[in-house]
């Protein structure tokens, strides 16, 4: 299995649109095997800035491989899975919740004024 990963392994990147696959060159496959040696799946935020830049560069250079079918994913040796979730901006999330509450209260106030 290790030899198969070295020869034809792919990096799986979990995106909001679903999994995408990158076909790295040999040296990059060795690096990814080392990076994912203890955990098969890693969130992007646990990687160092240098590791993130290296993987981003790999994705930009190689691009995502688009010909992987849903049923064929098991045929390929996956070096590791990188979870790339969009960052959560807590301040904008809190503002949107506050705006929703404010809108609900103001609509109730308007209804109360109409009834009186």
LINDA-V112125 format. One record per backbone hydrogen bond with DSSP energy under -1.0 kcal/mol. CO is the residue of the C=O (numbers start at 1). NH is the residue of the N-H. Records with the same first field share a line. If there is no record, write none. Layout:
CO->NH / NH
This chain:
1->5
2->6
3->7
4->8
5->9
10->79
11->22
12->82
13->20
14->84
15->18
18->15
20->13
21->65
22->11
25->29
26->30
27->31
28->32
29->33
30->34
31->35
32->36
34->37
40->81
42->83
43->46
44->47
48->52
49->53
50->54
51->55
52->56
53->57
54->58
55->59
56->60
57->61
58->62
59->63
72->75
77->10
80->12
81->42
82->14
83->44
89->93
90->94
91->95
92->96
93->97
94->98
95->99
96->100
97->101
98->102
99->103
100->104
101->105
102->106
103->107
104->108
105->109
106->110
107->111
108->112
109->113
110->114
111->115
112->116
